[in-house]
Amino acid sequence: MFAFIVEKFHDARFMTMLFAAIAASATVYSLITPLFAGEALTKRMKAVASERERIRQRERERLRGEKVSLRQTPKQLVSRVVEDLNLGKWVAQEAAREKLIMAGYRGQAPYITFLFFRMVTPIVFLAAAIVYVFVLSKMQQPVQVKIGICLGAAYLGLQAPMLFLQNAISKRQLSIRRAFPDALDLLLICVESGMSIEMAFRKVSVEIGIQSVALAEEFTLTTAELSYLQDRKTAYENLAKRTGLEGVKSVCLALQQSERYGTPLGQALRVMAQENRDMRMTAAEKKAAALPPKLTVPMILFFLPVLFVVILGPTGIKLSELH
């Protein structure tokens, strides 16, 4: 089987057809992906609207002095396993709650699902490693090494849900970071035109959704919290916690100070918008400056051998003809 695969990789016709198929698939994917962007935006905004309704209902019940539970219900099997095994006590992490919120997963249901996979993935990875190491492969290694490999696989499975969250957070923060300076400019225009901060956030959330669904979602939730929470400071603090970005935190702090001391909101937004644009430019310059060191190894491994072949190839051919 391995010899057949190696033979196919040395077949020029097969490799040409393979690369052509990959290029065609990538082209079709690039053309089709924008068609589903609108559906994703609509779906996310509907989820935000339902979250706003839950906040509204919760605040109404709180004002009446009644307790209310607005938690989402996860799948019955997952919830039952988490409750029966009391995973909330053994594998629960408060940091995981914050990371889930930063990744865009709100409510109790995502947290219960996270606890479930926090228990299941180590078992799955351990079982797969045991089957591979002791049954499928013919490793000529001591038993201690095989046991260490299995334990390493179990630890990797334990960390897999956290790695998934970190990846989701990074993607979400990148989307917010790219669109936030433009959102601040729109927010500044809305405020200087006479809108209140709630109306400005609502208007910007609609306009910025084309560029960043995540930022539109956060602004919509902030609008709901500004409308229904007693302390507006809490709404700004929640926005900073949900995003986890320094630029957003500084803007939220400036908005809190403007609310507290009565400073002009437009002036504060103008300064913060310029600072965020400078931060984005600085990040771009930092990436550009780090590019030459990163290209050193690929150039040594891939470009220089080809260059030597092109330069010394004709000379080698002539020398071989002379001999």
C-alpha positions as CSV (number, residue, x, y, z in Angstrom):
1,M,0.0,0.0,0.0
2,F,2.8,2.4,0.9
3,A,4.7,1.5,-2.3
4,F,1.5,2.2,-4.3
5,I,1.1,5.6,-2.7
6,V,4.8,6.5,-3.3
7,E,4.4,5.4,-7.0
8,K,1.3,7.6,-7.4
9,F,3.1,10.6,-6.0
10,H,5.9,10.1,-8.6
11,D,3.4,9.9,-11.4
12,A,3.4,13.3,-13.1
13,R,0.0,12.9,-14.7
14,F,-1.7,11.9,-11.5
15,M,-0.1,14.8,-9.6
16,T,-1.2,17.2,-12.3
17,M,-4.8,16.0,-12.1
18,L,-4.7,16.1,-8.3
19,F,-3.5,19.7,-8.2
20,A,-6.0,20.7,-10.9
21,A,-8.8,19.2,-8.8
22,I,-7.6,21.0,-5.7
23,A,-7.4,24.3,-7.6
24,A,-10.9,23.8,-9.1
25,S,-12.3,22.9,-5.6
26,A,-10.7,26.0,-4.1
27,T,-12.1,28.2,-6.8
28,V,-15.7,26.8,-6.4
29,Y,-15.4,27.2,-2.6
30,S,-14.2,30.9,-3.0
31,L,-17.2,31.6,-5.3
32,I,-19.8,29.9,-3.1
33,T,-18.7,31.1,0.3
34,P,-19.8,34.7,-0.1
35,L,-23.3,33.5,-0.9
36,F,-23.7,32.0,2.6
37,A,-22.3,35.1,4.4
38,G,-25.7,36.7,4.5
39,E,-27.4,33.6,6.0
40,A,-24.7,33.5,8.7
41,L,-25.3,37.1,9.5
42,T,-29.0,36.6,9.7
43,K,-28.7,33.6,11.9
44,R,-26.3,35.4,14.3
45,M,-28.5,38.5,14.5
46,K,-31.5,36.3,15.3
47,A,-29.5,34.7,18.1
48,V,-28.6,38.2,19.4
49,A,-32.3,39.3,19.3
50,S,-33.3,36.3,21.4
51,E,-30.5,37.1,23.8
52,R,-31.9,40.7,24.1
53,E,-35.3,39.4,24.8
54,R,-33.9,37.2,27.6
55,I,-32.2,40.2,29.1
56,R,-35.4,42.2,28.9
57,Q,-37.4,39.4,30.6
58,R,-34.8,38.9,33.3
59,E,-34.7,42.6,34.2
60,R,-38.5,42.8,34.3
61,E,-38.7,39.8,36.6
62,R,-35.9,41.3,38.8
63,L,-37.8,44.5,39.1
64,R,-40.9,42.6,40.3
65,G,-38.7,40.9,42.9
66,E,-39.2,37.4,41.5
67,K,-36.5,34.9,40.6
68,V,-36.3,33.8,37.0
69,S,-34.2,31.2,35.2
70,L,-33.5,31.9,31.6
71,R,-30.9,29.2,31.0
72,Q,-30.8,27.4,27.8
73,T,-31.4,23.7,28.0
74,P,-28.7,21.5,26.5
75,K,-29.3,18.1,25.0
76,Q,-30.9,15.7,27.4
77,L,-28.1,13.1,27.2
78,V,-25.3,15.6,27.8
79,S,-27.2,17.3,30.7
80,R,-27.9,13.9,32.3
81,V,-24.3,12.8,32.1
82,V,-23.0,16.1,33.6
83,E,-25.5,16.0,36.4
84,D,-25.1,12.3,37.2
85,L,-21.3,12.4,37.3
86,N,-21.3,15.8,39.0
87,L,-18.8,17.2,36.5
88,G,-19.5,20.7,37.7
89,K,-17.5,19.9,40.8
90,W,-14.7,17.8,39.3
91,V,-13.8,19.4,36.0
92,A,-15.5,22.8,36.2
93,Q,-13.4,25.9,35.6
94,E,-14.5,29.5,36.1
95,A,-12.0,30.6,33.5
96,A,-13.8,28.3,31.0
97,R,-17.0,30.3,31.5
98,E,-15.3,33.6,30.6
99,K,-13.6,31.9,27.6
100,L,-16.9,30.5,26.4
101,I,-18.4,34.0,26.5
102,M,-15.4,35.5,24.7
103,A,-15.8,32.8,22.1
104,G,-19.5,33.8,21.6
105,Y,-21.1,30.9,23.5
106,R,-23.4,32.3,26.1
107,G,-25.7,30.6,28.6
108,Q,-25.5,27.4,30.7
109,A,-26.0,25.0,27.7
110,P,-22.5,25.7,26.2
111,Y,-20.9,25.3,29.6
112,I,-22.6,22.0,30.2
113,T,-21.5,20.8,26.7
114,F,-18.0,22.0,27.5
115,L,-17.9,19.9,30.7
116,F,-19.2,16.9,28.8
117,F,-16.5,17.1,26.2
118,R,-13.9,17.8,28.9
119,M,-14.7,14.4,30.3
120,V,-15.2,12.5,27.0
121,T,-12.3,13.6,24.9
122,P,-9.5,12.3,27.3
123,I,-11.3,8.9,27.3
124,V,-11.6,8.8,23.5
125,F,-8.0,9.9,23.0
126,L,-6.8,7.3,25.5
127,A,-8.8,4.5,24.0
128,A,-7.6,5.4,20.5
129,A,-4.0,5.5,21.7
130,I,-4.2,2.2,23.4
131,V,-5.7,0.5,20.3
132,Y,-3.1,2.0,18.1
133,V,-0.1,1.4,20.3
134,F,-0.9,-2.0,21.6
135,V,-3.0,-3.5,18.7
136,L,-2.5,-1.9,15.3
137,S,1.1,-0.7,15.3
138,K,4.2,-2.9,15.8
139,M,6.2,-0.6,17.9
140,Q,9.4,-2.1,19.2
141,Q,9.4,0.0,22.4
142,P,9.3,-0.8,26.1
143,V,6.0,-1.0,27.8
144,Q,6.8,2.2,29.8
145,V,7.2,4.2,26.6
146,K,3.9,2.9,25.3
147,I,2.1,3.8,28.5
148,G,3.7,7.2,28.4
149,I,2.3,7.7,24.8
150,C,-1.2,6.7,26.0
151,L,-1.0,9.1,29.0
152,G,0.2,11.9,26.7
153,A,-2.7,11.2,24.4
154,A,-5.1,11.4,27.3
155,Y,-3.6,14.7,28.4
156,L,-4.0,16.0,24.9
157,G,-7.6,15.0,24.9
158,L,-8.1,16.9,28.2
159,Q,-6.6,20.0,26.7
160,A,-8.5,19.7,23.4
161,P,-11.6,21.6,24.4
162,M,-9.5,24.5,25.8
163,L,-7.5,24.6,22.5
164,F,-10.8,24.7,20.6
165,L,-11.9,27.6,22.7
166,Q,-8.6,29.4,22.3
167,N,-8.9,29.1,18.5
168,A,-12.5,30.3,18.5
169,I,-11.6,33.3,20.7
170,S,-8.6,34.2,18.4
171,K,-10.8,34.2,15.3
172,R,-13.5,36.2,17.0
173,Q,-11.1,38.8,18.4
174,L,-9.4,39.1,15.0
175,S,-12.8,39.9,13.4
176,I,-13.6,42.4,16.1
177,R,-10.1,44.0,16.1
178,R,-10.3,44.6,12.3
179,A,-13.7,46.2,12.4
180,F,-13.5,48.1,15.7
181,P,-11.8,51.4,14.4
182,D,-14.5,51.7,11.6
183,A,-17.2,51.0,14.2
184,L,-15.8,53.8,16.4
185,D,-15.9,56.2,13.5
186,L,-19.5,55.3,12.8
187,L,-20.3,55.7,16.6
188,L,-18.7,59.1,16.6
189,I,-20.8,60.2,13.6
190,C,-23.9,59.0,15.3
191,V,-23.2,60.7,18.6
192,E,-22.2,64.0,17.0
193,S,-25.4,63.9,14.9
194,G,-27.4,64.0,18.2
195,M,-28.2,60.4,18.8
196,S,-28.1,58.9,22.3
197,I,-25.5,56.4,23.0
198,E,-28.1,53.6,23.0
199,M,-29.4,54.6,19.5
200,A,-25.8,55.0,18.3
201,F,-24.8,51.5,19.4
202,R,-28.0,50.1,17.7
203,K,-27.3,51.9,14.5
204,V,-23.7,50.9,14.4
205,S,-24.5,47.3,15.1
206,V,-26.7,47.2,12.0
207,E,-24.1,48.9,9.8
208,I,-21.0,47.0,11.0
209,G,-22.6,43.6,10.6
210,I,-21.5,43.4,7.0
211,Q,-17.8,43.7,8.1
212,S,-17.9,41.8,11.4
213,V,-20.8,39.7,12.7
214,A,-19.1,39.3,16.1
215,L,-18.8,43.0,16.7
216,A,-22.4,43.6,15.5
217,E,-23.5,41.0,18.0
218,E,-21.6,42.5,20.9
219,F,-22.9,46.0,20.1
220,T,-26.5,44.7,20.0
221,L,-26.1,43.1,23.4
222,T,-24.5,46.3,24.8
223,T,-27.6,48.2,23.4
224,A,-29.9,45.8,25.3
225,E,-27.9,46.1,28.5
226,L,-27.8,49.9,28.3
227,S,-31.5,49.9,27.9
228,Y,-32.4,47.5,30.8
229,L,-29.6,47.6,33.3
230,Q,-29.8,50.1,36.1
231,D,-26.0,50.9,36.0
232,R,-24.7,51.8,32.6
233,K,-21.2,51.1,33.9
234,T,-22.0,47.4,34.1
235,A,-22.9,47.3,30.4
236,Y,-19.6,48.8,29.4
237,E,-17.7,46.4,31.7
238,N,-19.6,43.4,30.2
239,L,-18.6,44.6,26.7
240,A,-15.0,44.7,27.7
241,K,-15.1,41.3,29.3
242,R,-16.9,39.7,26.3
243,T,-14.3,40.9,23.8
244,G,-11.1,40.7,25.9
245,L,-9.4,43.3,23.7
246,E,-7.3,46.2,25.1
247,G,-8.7,48.6,22.6
248,V,-12.3,47.8,23.5
249,K,-11.4,48.0,27.2
250,S,-9.9,51.5,26.8
251,V,-12.9,52.7,24.9
252,C,-15.3,51.3,27.5
253,L,-13.3,53.0,30.2
254,A,-13.5,56.3,28.4
255,L,-17.3,55.9,28.0
256,Q,-17.6,55.2,31.8
257,Q,-15.5,58.3,32.6
258,S,-17.6,60.3,30.2
259,E,-20.8,59.1,31.9
260,R,-19.4,59.8,35.4
261,Y,-17.7,63.2,34.9
262,G,-19.9,64.6,32.1
263,T,-17.0,65.1,29.6
264,P,-17.9,65.5,25.9
265,L,-18.6,62.0,24.5
266,G,-17.7,63.0,20.9
267,Q,-14.3,64.2,21.9
268,A,-13.5,61.0,23.8
269,L,-14.7,58.8,20.9
270,R,-12.6,60.8,18.4
271,V,-9.4,60.3,20.4
272,M,-10.1,56.6,21.0
273,A,-10.9,56.0,17.3
274,Q,-7.5,57.6,16.4
275,E,-5.7,55.5,19.0
276,N,-7.3,52.3,17.7
277,R,-6.4,53.1,14.1
278,D,-2.8,53.7,15.3
279,M,-2.9,50.4,17.1
280,R,-4.1,48.6,14.0
281,M,-1.3,50.3,11.9
282,T,1.3,49.4,14.5
283,A,0.2,45.7,14.5
284,A,0.4,45.7,10.7
285,E,3.9,47.2,10.8
286,K,5.0,44.7,13.4
287,K,3.8,41.8,11.2
288,A,5.6,43.3,8.2
289,A,8.8,43.7,10.2
290,A,8.6,40.0,11.4
291,L,8.2,38.7,7.8
292,P,11.9,38.6,6.7
293,P,13.1,36.4,9.7
294,K,10.1,34.1,9.0
295,L,11.0,33.8,5.4
296,T,14.7,32.8,6.1
297,V,14.1,29.1,6.7
298,P,11.7,28.6,3.7
299,M,14.2,30.4,1.4
300,I,17.1,28.2,2.6
301,L,15.0,25.0,2.3
302,F,13.1,25.7,-1.0
303,F,14.4,28.7,-2.9
304,L,18.2,28.3,-2.7
305,P,18.4,24.6,-3.8
306,V,16.3,25.4,-6.9
307,L,18.5,28.5,-7.6
308,F,21.6,26.4,-7.4
309,V,20.1,23.8,-9.7
310,V,19.2,26.5,-12.3
311,I,22.6,28.2,-12.1
312,L,24.8,25.1,-11.9
313,G,22.6,22.7,-13.9
314,P,23.9,23.7,-17.4
315,T,27.5,23.5,-16.1
316,G,26.9,20.1,-14.7
317,I,25.4,18.9,-18.0
318,K,28.3,20.2,-20.0
319,L,30.8,18.5,-17.7
320,S,29.0,15.2,-17.9
321,E,29.1,15.5,-21.7
322,L,32.8,16.0,-21.7
323,H,33.3,12.9,-19.7
